[in-house]
Amino acid sequence: MATLYADYHGWPRLFPATIRGVRLLADDGQHQTIEVDHATEGKVINIMSLVSPHEIQLEEFKQRFDARFINRFEAAGQGTRYSIVADVQLKGMARVLARLASPIVRARLNRFVLEPMRRAVENELRRQQAAARRHEPLGGIMLTVMPPQAGAVQTLYTERLSAYEAFISFFRSRDAMRALLERSGLLRPKLRVLDAGVGFGTVTFALLDVLRAKDIDAQAIDAFDLTPALLNRFQAELDSRGITLIRHQQANVLELEYQLSPTWRDYDLIISASMLEYVPKQFLPHALSALGARLIQDGSLLVIITRKNWITKVLIEWCWHGARYSRKELRKAFATAGFGDLAFLRFPFRYIWQNISNHVVLAKRNSSSRPL
């Protein structure tokens, strides 16, 4: 639900009674300044700030009042409890209504924010239930309401799975990953590894090839991904190779606390390739922090993430709807997530196109840092 609320592009659809349009004015990674075309107030300024994956602050500036809303999204059983704490400061003649403000604000929040959010989630739940009935007519079904962005990513990679396989094959991504790991200096016996965003195994199978070539036995290799269709393809290749060492499950990187077992931690190495592009930019530090929290004290996080240039604007942003980053943006996000030891690596020269399109970031968490 937090991701649903944070997606300001969807506000006119989510809150049609009050919002006609939105326009982003500024984004520094933590705060987004948004011009909102309000149904009755005209164009007003909102500032949205990510406090945590479960708390979002919205400041609103209107002619009759300034307000700060703390939106909290707390796990409650298999659902989410959404609450709002409002601090409204009336201006001008509106201050004479101060004694009446509390019930008015509460009623308007219920009508124009909480109820639309509830309806959006319930509509998504009904859609998932209908889909589940079409594909699983028998037995019990456990459903999780996915935020629209996560659902869009699942749909994209389910419908274009073959195209994605051809895409990474054309750019020799598995070969490039194998070459990167061979010279990384990160591999050693009894290694515990997590592949974050495994897809259908580009990183994992490259890792297995290198470990076999170096005669290194890993202690554990785990993997997760958001999209079941990719995990099914991954499992099919594991089966065809007779590999039983690897555990995998479906999970959203922003919900690892609830979706991964507590035993999935203390990793020596976590690798994430081409996944973090699908985390909303304001949530990137929290995704990095969530991964870092599962490392041992001196563990390493290796991230391959799309570089910002005109080539990737076409190939990644337009074609695959992924975000792109400058080195400056990544330094800030990793620092916010508690990673003080940061190095930018490169693929070997024979895979130069991978360096044109990707950053390779090797990070270690500060020993004194805590997860966000």
N, C-alpha and C positions, 0 to 999 in steps of 0.2 A: 504493500500500500504506500510505503514511503516513496518508492520509485514512481508510482502512479501520480502522486502529488507533485513530485519534483519535476515531472515532465511538463514544463510550462507551455510547450507547443500544444499540448492537449487540453489546456484550460478552457478554450472556447467550446469544445465539445463536452468537457466534463462539467462545466458550470455555465450552461447556455443562458440561464436567466440573468446572469450578472456580467458576463464577459463576452464581448463581441470579437476581440482580436488581441494579439500580443505581439510585441517586438522587443528583441534583445538589444539593449543599449551598451552593456558592458559585462564582461565576465573575467574575473581574476583567478578563477579556479575554486575559490571558496565562497564568493559572493556574486550573485547575478543581479544586475540592475535591469528591470523589465518595465517597458511601457505597456500598460494595460488599457485597452479601449473599453471602459466600463459602460454598462448599459445606461446608467443614470448620471454618472459623474463625469463622463467624457474620458479623456486620456489622463491617467494618473500613474505615478511611479511606485513600483514595488521593488523591494530588495529582498531576495531570497538567499538565505545562508544555511549551509549544511553544518549542523552541530555534530551529528553522528548519523549512521545509517538508519537510526530509529528516532531521530529528532531533527526537525526542520523549522527554522525561524523565518517568518515572513514579516517584513515591515511595510506598511502601507501608508501613503501620504495623500490625503484627500482634503477638499476645501473645508469641510466641517470638523475633521478630526485627523489625528495621527494615531496609528495603532501598531502594536507588535503582537504577533500571534506565534505561540510556541506549539507546534504540531508534534504530538508524540504518538509513536506506533510501537506498541508493546505486544509481545507474544502472549496469547491467552489460549491455552489448550492447543487446538489445531487451527485457530484463527488469529486475528489481530485486533487488539483494542486500540481504537483511534480516539484521542482526546485532544482538546485545544485549550490552552491557557491564553487569555486575551488581556492585553493592557491597552486600553483605549483612552486617549487624551483629547477631550473635546476642545474646540477652538471657537473664539468669537461668541456670538449670541447662542450657539449650541450649548454652551456651558450651563445655561439655565436648566438643561435637561439632565444634569449630572445624576440626580437621584433616580432617574428612570433608566439610566444607561444600561445598568446590569441586566435586567430582564429583556430589554430590547436587543442588546448584543447577543445574549444567549439564544433568543428566538431566531435571530437572523443567521447565526452560525449553524443552528440546527437545520434551518430551511435551505440555506444557500451553499453550505459546505458539507456538513456531515451527511445529510440525506443524499445529495448527489454522489458522494463518494461511496456510500453504502449501495446505492443502486448500480453504480458502475461495477463494483466487485460482485454483486449478486448476478448481474447480467453475464459477467465472465464465467462465474461458476456454472450457471445454467448452460452456457455454450459448451463448457468442458464436459458437463454431465451428458449432454446430447451426443457429443463426439464419443464419449466413453461407451454409451449405449450402442452406438453404431458398430464399435469395434470390439466391445467386450460385453456381450449380452448376458453372460452368466457370471455368478460369483460376486463377491464384495468388491467394491471399488473405493480406494482412498484417493481423494482429489486434493490438490493444492492450487489455490488461486495464484496464478503467475501475474506479475505486473505486466502491462502492455508491452514495454520494451523487451522484457524477457520472452514473452509470447511471440513477439515479432521475430526475434532471433531464432527461436525454435522453428517457426514457420519457414523462415528464409532458408535455413540449412536442411530442413526436411525436404522442401520442394526442390532445392537446387543441389542436392547431395552429389549427384553425378557430375554436375558442372564444377562443384568445388573440388572434387577428386581430380578432375582434368586440370583445373587451375593450378593446384599445388604440384601435380605431376609435371606440367609444362615448365614450371619454374624450378624443378628439381629440389623441392623444399626438404625432402627426407635426406637426400645426399648432402645438401648444404648443412643440415643440422648434424648429421653424422660427422662431417669434417670439423664443425665448430666444437663439438664435444670431444673429439679426439685430441685436440690441442688445448683444451680448456684448463687442464690440471685439476679438475673438480672430482674426478672419479677415483675411487679407492675401494678396497675390499670392505664388505659388510655395510655397504651404503644403503641408507633409507632415502627413497626418492618419491616425490609426489609430482605427477604430471597434472597441472592445473589447466583445464580446458583441453582435454586429450583429443577431442575430435574423433577421427578414426585411427589415431595412433601415430601420426607423423613423428612426434618427438619420442614416444616410447619405443617404437621399433628401431629408430636410429640409435637410441641409447642401448638397446639390447644388442645391436650389431657391434657397437664399440666395446661394450663389456665383454662380449664373446671374443672379439679380436684381441683384447688385452688380457684375457683369461682372468677376469675379475668376477667374483660372485657377489651379487647384491643381497642384502638382507631382506629388503622389501621394496616393491615398486607398486604404488597406489596411483589411482587416476580418477578424476571426476570430470563431468561435462554437463552442460545445461540441456543438451538436446538428445532425447532417447534414440532418434534415428542414427545419429553418429555413434552412439555407444553400441548399438546393435551391429553396425558395420565393424566397429572395433572388436567386439566379441567374436564375430565371424572369422576375422583374421587370426585372432588368438587361437581359436579352435582349429583352424586349418594348419597352424604351426605347432599345435600340441603344447601350447604354453599355459601353465596353470599357476605360475608364480604371482600373477598380477590381479589385484582386486580393483574393481571400479564401481562407481555408482553415480547416479544423477544428482547434481547439486548446483546451486547458484552461488557464485563466489561472494555475493553480498549476504548470504544466509548460511554460511558454513557453520556457524555456531549451533544452528538448529538442524542442519541437514547432514552433517558428517559426524561419524562416531567420535567420541572423545579420544579413542585410541589412535585416530589418524592425526598424529602429531609427532614431535621430536624427529623431524626429517633433517638429514644432512644437506639435502639439495631439493629445492622446489623449482621446477621449470614451468614457465607459462609462455606459450607461443600463440600469437594471433587470437587471444581471448579477451584481453583487457580493453581492446578497441570497442567492445560492446558493453562496457560499463559506462554509465553516464559520467561525463568528465568530472563533475563535482564529487562523485563517489570514488574516483580512482584512488585517492589516498587511503580510504577505508578498505578497499579491496586489497591493496598492497599490505596494509596493516594486518588484515585477516590472514593473509598468506604468511606474513612474517611471524605471526603468533604461533604458527605450527612448526617453526624451525627450532633446532637445538640452538644453544647460545651462540656457537660459532658457525652456524649453518649459512648456506648461500641461497639467494634467490636469483635465478637467471630468467630474465624477461626479454622476449622478442616482441617488439611492438612497432606499429607502423610509423614511419617517418613522415613529416609534413613537407610535401613538395607537390608540384603540379602533376607528376606521374601518379602518385598515390591518390591524388584527388579523383582522378579518373578511375584507376584500377580498384581502389579500396573504398573510398567514400561514395562514389557514384554507383559502382557495380555491386559492392558488398556491404554498403551502409555502415562501414566501420569508421571510428574516429581516428584522427592522425595527430601526432604530437611533435613539438619541437624539443630539442634537448633541454632548453630552459624550462619548459612546462614539466618535463619529466623530473628534472632536478628538484623542482619545488614540490611535486607530488610525493616523491620518495622521501624527501626531508620531512614533510608533514607526517608521513607514515612512520617515521622513526628510523629511517635508514641513513646513517651518517657516512658509511664507507661505500662509495659508489664508483664504478668504473664503466666506461663505455668501450665495448669490445667490437670486433669486426669479424665477419666471415672471412675465410681464406680468399685470396684474390681471384681464384678460379670461379668463385661464386659472387663476383662483384655486384651483380644485379640485386642480390639480397641486401647488400649494404646501401644501395641506392634507395631501396624501399623500406628498410627496417633499421631501427635502433636495436642494439644488443646491450642490455644493461645487466651488470653483475652487482648485486647489492648485499650488504651484510647489515643486520640490525644493530643499533646502538645497544650496548649491554644494559644501559639504564632505562631504555624506552619501554613504554607500555602500549598495548594495542589501543587504537582509537575507539 
